[in-house]
């Protein structure tokens, strides 16, 4: 049996890798208060033209993870040998779970295509994947879009992923060209999971309890990965487990979101250099919250030019709502 980052017989709920967001401070906030089963790094860029395949800061952040909640390191790159070398470096930090990004719709580096761009040439994928698999001693997974331009491409990709030794697949059922437009095709996830011989984790537009429960009701779907939905409702993990009510009044939802942002802010002040940078990073989080009912007031927070003003608006619109 592969060394998976979740216990057999469970349906794991994962915090998605979100570039510019899921740094160690945000992950720690979620682990402390909202209990995802597994967390992912932002993608770790692998340099093919440098002796230092992975930046020292990325390795230090991975090494500093001291929680019992498993950490999966997501790599992004285009050179099989460089990715394999990076995988070995990551494992030397003590992390035994690695993931390859084949989904980012903005995946291009100066040295060539990465992320979802690699789905344009699937003939090159087997060698790339096998080279990485050979050096990974723990779990090796893939986070993939359903295809580059055609959702049905996933049925060509799935056998490649399975035959190259991936332990599980995280599937976002949009194409690379769609970016984040349109809606995620959850019916496609059901169809892929029914054919797969490896676990399939559903990802994309899981913003409500009912949506997550419908996916989890499928015995072929192993678990869920929550991204923007978890930012809008950090308690979504616990709601999906039945630990909290499925829905709450808007005033309660505002206070819950306010508590999340209030806890995150001091963590960002420690992590980032100065109040200005911490404020900008807080605004980045707000940009990814897809709650239409709150957009007007969240917009006021995003327009705050000082941390004091941001904090005052946070108190007014989210923390002390009656």
C-alpha positions in Angstrom: 0.0 0.0 0.0 1.3 3.5 -0.8 2.1 5.9 2.0 -0.9 8.2 1.6 -1.3 11.4 3.7 -4.7 10.2 5.0 -5.9 7.2 7.0 -7.4 4.3 5.2 -11.2 4.3 5.1 -11.5 8.1 5.6 -12.5 10.8 3.1 -9.9 13.5 3.5 -10.7 17.2 3.2 -7.7 19.1 1.9 -6.8 22.8 1.9 -5.9 23.6 -1.7 -2.6 25.0 -2.9 -3.3 28.6 -3.8 -0.5 30.6 -5.2 0.3 33.7 -3.2 -2.0 32.6 -0.4 -1.3 29.2 1.2 2.0 30.2 2.8 3.0 28.8 6.2 1.1 31.6 8.1 -2.2 30.9 6.4 -1.7 27.1 6.7 -1.0 27.5 10.5 -4.1 29.5 10.9 -6.3 26.8 9.3 -4.6 24.0 11.1 -5.1 25.7 14.5 -8.7 26.7 14.1 -10.4 25.0 11.1 -8.8 21.5 10.9 -8.3 20.5 7.3 -7.0 16.9 7.1 -4.1 17.8 4.8 -2.5 21.1 3.7 -0.5 21.9 0.6 2.2 24.4 -0.1 1.9 27.1 -2.7 3.7 25.7 -5.8 7.4 25.4 -5.4 9.2 26.5 -8.5 11.8 24.1 -9.7 14.7 25.8 -11.6 16.1 23.8 -14.5 18.9 26.3 -15.2 20.2 26.7 -11.7 22.3 24.5 -9.4 19.8 25.4 -6.6 16.8 23.6 -7.9 14.6 24.9 -5.0 15.0 28.2 -3.3 16.4 28.1 0.2 13.4 29.9 1.6 11.1 27.3 0.2 13.1 24.5 1.8 13.3 26.4 5.1 9.5 26.8 5.1 8.9 23.1 4.4 11.4 22.1 7.1 9.7 24.3 9.6 6.4 22.5 9.3 5.9 20.9 12.8 2.2 20.1 12.8 0.7 16.6 12.9 -1.4 17.7 9.9 0.4 16.3 6.8 2.0 18.7 4.5 2.1 18.0 0.7 4.7 20.0 -1.3 3.5 20.9 -4.7 6.3 21.2 -7.4 6.0 23.1 -10.7 8.6 22.8 -13.4 9.3 21.3 -16.8 12.5 19.4 -16.6 12.3 15.8 -15.5 15.8 15.7 -14.1 15.3 19.0 -12.3 12.0 18.0 -10.8 13.5 14.7 -9.6 16.4 16.5 -8.0 14.0 18.9 -6.4 11.9 16.0 -5.1 15.0 14.6 -3.4 15.8 17.9 -1.8 12.3 18.2 -0.5 12.4 14.7 1.0 15.7 15.5 2.7 13.7 18.1 4.8 11.6 15.3 6.2 8.5 15.8 3.9 7.4 12.6 2.3 4.4 13.8 0.3 5.0 15.4 -3.1 2.6 16.7 -5.8 3.1 17.8 -9.3 1.2 20.8 -10.7 -0.3 20.0 -14.1 -3.2 22.5 -13.7 -2.0 26.1 -13.2 -3.4 28.0 -16.2 -0.7 30.6 -15.8 2.1 28.0 -15.8 4.9 29.4 -17.9 8.4 30.1 -16.8 11.2 31.8 -18.7 12.6 28.4 -19.5 9.4 27.0 -20.9 5.9 25.7 -20.2 4.9 24.5 -16.8 1.7 23.6 -15.0 -1.3 23.2 -17.2 0.8 24.2 -20.2 2.4 20.7 -20.1 -1.0 19.2 -21.1 -0.4 20.6 -24.6 2.1 17.8 -25.2 1.0 14.7 -23.4 3.5 12.5 -25.2 6.2 14.0 -23.0 4.4 13.3 -19.8 5.2 9.6 -19.2 9.0 10.1 -19.0 8.5 13.2 -16.8 6.2 11.4 -14.4 8.2 8.2 -14.2 11.5 10.1 -13.5 9.9 11.8 -10.6 8.2 8.7 -9.3 11.5 6.8 -9.2 12.9 9.1 -6.5 9.8 9.7 -4.4 9.8 7.3 -1.4 6.5 8.5 0.0 3.3 9.5 -1.8 3.4 11.1 -5.3 0.3 12.7 -6.6 -0.8 14.9 -9.5 -3.1 18.0 -9.5 -4.4 18.3 -13.0 -7.0 20.2 -15.1 -9.2 17.9 -17.1 -7.4 18.9 -20.3 -5.8 21.8 -22.1 -8.6 22.8 -24.4 -11.0 19.8 -24.2 -12.5 18.4 -21.0 -12.5 14.9 -22.4 -8.7 14.9 -22.6 -8.8 13.6 -19.0 -9.7 10.2 -20.3 -6.3 10.1 -22.2 -4.5 11.5 -19.3 -5.9 9.2 -16.6 -4.2 6.0 -17.9 -0.9 7.9 -18.1 -1.2 9.1 -14.5 -2.0 5.6 -13.3 0.6 3.8 -15.3 3.4 6.2 -14.2 2.8 5.4 -10.6 0.8 8.3 -9.2 -0.8 7.4 -5.9 -3.8 9.7 -6.3 -5.2 12.4 -8.6 -6.6 15.8 -7.6 -8.9 16.7 -10.5 -10.1 20.3 -11.3 -12.7 19.7 -14.0 -12.0 22.8 -16.1 -9.7 23.1 -19.0 -6.5 25.1 -18.8 -7.9 27.6 -21.4 -10.9 28.2 -19.2 -8.7 29.4 -16.4 -11.3 30.1 -13.7 -14.2 31.1 -16.0 -17.4 29.1 -16.3 -18.2 26.4 -13.8 -16.3 23.2 -12.7 -17.9 20.1 -14.3 -18.5 17.9 -11.3 -20.3 15.3 -13.4 -17.0 14.8 -15.1 -15.3 14.1 -11.7 -17.9 11.3 -11.1 -17.2 9.8 -14.5 -13.4 9.9 -14.0 -13.6 8.5 -10.5 -15.8 5.6 -11.8 -13.0 4.6 -14.2 -9.9 5.3 -12.1 -7.8 2.7 -10.4 -6.2 5.3 -8.1 -8.0 7.6 -5.6 -9.6 10.7 -7.1 -9.9 13.9 -5.0 -12.5 16.4 -6.3 -11.5 20.0 -6.6 -13.1 23.2 -8.1 -16.1 25.3 -7.1 -16.8 23.4 -3.8 -18.1 26.4 -2.1 -21.1 25.0 -0.1 -21.8 22.1 2.1 -24.4 20.7 -0.2 -22.0 20.6 -3.1 -19.3 18.9 -1.1 -21.8 16.3 0.3 -23.0 15.4 -3.2 -19.4 14.7 -4.2 -18.6 12.8 -1.1 -21.8 10.6 -1.5 -20.1 9.0 -4.5 -18.2 6.0 -3.2 -15.7 6.4 -6.1 -14.6 9.9 -5.0 -12.0 9.6 -2.2 -12.1 13.2 -0.8 -12.3 16.9 -1.5 -9.9 19.7 -1.9 -11.3 23.1 -0.9 -9.8 26.4 -2.1 -11.8 29.6 -2.4 -14.7 28.0 -0.6 -12.5 27.6 2.5 -11.4 31.2 2.4 -15.0 32.4 2.2 -16.1 29.9 4.9 -13.1 28.6 6.9 -15.5 26.4 8.9 -16.5 24.5 5.7 -14.2 21.6 6.7 -16.1 21.2 10.0 -19.5 21.7 8.4 -18.8 18.9 5.9 -17.9 16.6 8.8 -21.2 17.4 10.4 -19.6 19.1 13.4 -21.3 22.4 12.8 -24.6 23.5 11.1 -24.6 23.4 7.4 -25.7 27.0 7.1 -25.9 30.0 9.4 -27.4 33.5 9.3 -25.5 36.2 7.4 -24.5 38.0 10.7 -23.0 34.7 12.0 -21.2 34.1 8.8 -19.7 37.6 8.9 -18.5 37.1 12.5 -16.9 33.8 11.5 -15.1 35.4 8.6 -14.1 38.3 10.8 -12.6 35.8 13.4 -10.6 34.2 10.6 -9.2 37.5 9.3 -8.5 38.7 12.8 -6.5 35.6 13.6 -4.6 35.8 10.3 -3.6 39.4 10.5 -1.0 39.1 13.4 0.4 36.1 11.7 1.0 38.1 8.6 2.5 41.0 10.5 5.1 38.5 11.8 5.7 36.8 8.4 5.9 39.9 6.2 8.1 42.9 6.3 6.1 45.9 7.7 2.4 46.8 7.9 2.1 47.8 4.3 3.1 44.4 3.0 0.9 42.6 5.6 -2.0 44.8 4.5 -1.5 43.9 0.8 -1.4 40.2 1.6 -4.6 40.5 3.6 -6.2 42.1 0.6 -5.0 39.2 -1.6 -7.0 36.9 0.7 -10.1 39.0 0.3 -9.7 38.9 -3.5 -10.3 35.2 -3.4 -13.4 35.2 -1.3 -16.3 34.5 -3.7 -19.2 35.4 -1.3 -21.5 37.7 -3.3 -23.4 38.8 -0.3 -20.3 40.3 1.3 -18.7 41.8 -1.8 -19.8 45.4 -1.1 -18.3 45.5 2.4 -15.2 43.4 1.5 -14.6 46.0 -1.2 -14.4 48.7 1.4 -11.7 46.7 3.2 -9.8 46.2 0.0 -9.8 50.0 -0.5 -8.3 50.7 2.9 -4.9 52.4 2.5 -3.6 51.9 6.1 -3.7 49.0 8.5 -5.5 51.0 11.1 -8.3 51.8 8.6 -8.4 48.1 7.5 -8.7 47.0 11.1 -11.5 49.5 11.9 -13.5 48.4 8.9 -12.9 44.7 9.8 -14.4 45.4 13.2 -17.3 47.4 11.8 -18.4 45.0 9.0 -17.4 41.6 10.2 -16.2 41.3 13.8 -18.9 43.2 15.8 -21.9 42.5 13.6 -25.1 42.1 15.6 
